[in-house]
Amino acid sequence: MRRIDRRSFVLPLLLLGACFAAQAHKHDGAPHKRGDAAAVPPGAVEVKLDEAVLAKLPQVKAEGMAHGRKLACEGVALVDLLRASGAMPAEPLRGAQLSRMAQVRARDGYRAAFSLGELDPSLGNRPVVLTRRCNGAELPAEDGPWRLIVPGESRPARWVRQVESIRVSDAEV
């Protein structure tokens, strides 16, 4: 019986491993670039709740239960507002963008956070709606002027009422 020398397998295995590694670092046919600074806005981005910008965005509907009340609301998708504000790129997220988050703050100091990855339609695709109108009327003062609706969550803990600011920044670790 012929004996096989193990050293004859080393070079082909190394080449095969290099091919798999090269494929693993590709995204949509393009090589992954570390530190692509053009895709990541430097530092924090304050998202303005600007009526002119919001009026240009598509209206979406969101429904759910909060504090024993059924809400049927219409507003703008948070992801659309972030993109229109330059706080999130229009193309699918990758690299350093995946560590960024949107923090929503209410007048009373309440805060909720969303990773950009969970909002990105190509990744988490979580629907989050910023609204001024629910059940056919403007929000009451104790809920408005802006409110977040997050359909599909088990409880409305991130349904922020009295939204006063939205800030996108790197996640602190």
C-alpha positions, 0 to 999 in steps of 0.5 A: 500500500502506498503511503501519502505524505501529509506535506503534499496537502499543506499548500492546497489546504492553505490556498483553499483556506485563503479562497474561503477567507476572501469570500467571507470578506466580500459584501454584495460583490464588493470587498469589505473596507475597514474604516470607510470614513466616507460611510460614517459621519464623524461623531454625533448627528443631531436629527432635526424635527424639521416640519419641512423635511418631515413633510417631504417624507412618505407617510406610513401607518402604525398600530398597536396597544399602549397603556390599555389604548389601541392606537392607529397612527400615521407618521414617518418611518424613523429610518427615512427621517435618519436618512433624510437628515444625513444621520444614516446612509441610504445604502445598506449598513456595513462596517463601522455603521453597525455600531451606531445608534439612534437615541430618542429623548423625551421632554421628561428625560425618558430615553430609548435607543435603537441600533441603526442595524435594527432599523436598516431595511436590509438587516433588522427592518424594525418598523419605528414610526415618528407621529403627530397623529393617532386615531384621526387626531393630533396627539394630546399635550401629554403625548405630543407633540411627537411620539414614537410607535414601535409595532411588534414589540412585546410591550411599549417601553420604547414608544417614547411620548413627548419626543424632543430630540433624536441623536445618532452616535457611536454606541459606547462600549 
